[in-house]
Amino acid sequence: MKMLFRLLPILLIHTANFVAIAQQPNDIWMLKEMLKDSTFNGEIVNRWYHNYGPIFLPSEAINHNWMQGRDNLIKNRNGLFTNISSTGKVYHISLISDTVIFTRIDSTIYEGYNNAAYVFSNNDTIYSLGGYGFWHFNGDLRYYRQSSRGWEVAPLNKRINFNVDDHGIHYDQQTGKIFYVTGEYFDEGIKRDVNDKPPISVYELNLKSKNWYELGIRTDEFFRIIAKANRIASLPWGELVYTPPQAVNKLQPYLLDYNENKIYKLKEPDKINKVFDGIMYNKSSNRFISYYNDSTLVVLTNPKSISRIPLIKSDFVETDISIYTPTGDSG
């Protein structure tokens, strides 16, 4: 089944029993730019403001609020894909004759178990990690198998409750590791002591061995930086985040290097301004999409704006703050 978008005007085109919905023609322009960037394969960060909503929702998702979360965009050597939030639905996004086409490639039915899961690609296979549903967070690692058009589970050595937050996730594609700062999770089927607050840990998932390792306990200094931080991209050296104006450390991009347990900050005022101009201080923007490719941070915003900001490791200066206090466990 296929769904088509055209730029002007926005059309609702019926194919079988589905309707493709675009929020804005400019959203489709952003997808086109990613499709044209043939050298990029990696993580995509997509953020929207003012209840703007996702780029794409099929008709079966319109009346389901739990599906109307972030767009899970994935780019690998097989193309550009989106996974509908809280479902197993996967769509291939292609560009034919200046038309963006959404083609559903899965045949799943079960849904509601993986809200705010972390969706990524490893060795050109789409994975989904964790999420919330049916009264608890889960830590399952699932992968999409094209041959069966469905999802399979990849057993791990232990379950770490996992969901996508505004910070605290870094996928290192070079080493095949995911670094994760846990949140204060709960199981609504289990009684809780409100005074019982376990320490916040930093974990590493080795995707090759399928083993979790606890690296350490989050430091208070690290928490003060990221408490109101938002993700920008995964760089080869760590997670790039920014602190908004209301944060203690104002207008500052940080690089969180989980491998080295170090925090760096962007030091050049000109590049700091370019990052913020591209991401959240463009007053006409309701959405930005960002990713890192070929030593460049690429930021797309829906007023049809592209920012390309060269970033290398030497652009950052090391701080004296550690991310975690080590516990000795490592993969």
Salt bridges, closest charged atoms under 4 A:
ASP27 OD1 - ARG287 NE 3.06
GLU43 OE2 - ARG231 NH2 3.03
GLU60 OE2 - ARG104 NH1 3.71
ASP71 OD2 - ARG287 NH1 3.59
ASP98 OD1 - LYS32 NZ 2.89
ASP106 OD1 - ARG104 NE 2.92
GLU111 OE1 - LYS89 NZ 2.94
ASP124 OD2 - ARG77 NE 2.64
ASP140 OD1 - ARG159 NH2 2.80
GLU152 OE2 - ARG145 NH2 2.93
ASP166 OD1 - ARG47 NH1 3.31
GLU204 OE2 - LYS177 NZ 3.53
GLU239 OE2 - ARG231 NE 3.23
ASP257 OD2 - LYS313 NZ 3.88
ASP270 OD2 - LYS274 NZ 3.44
ASP315 OD2 - LYS271 NZ 2.87
GLU318 OE2 - LYS262 NZ 3.80
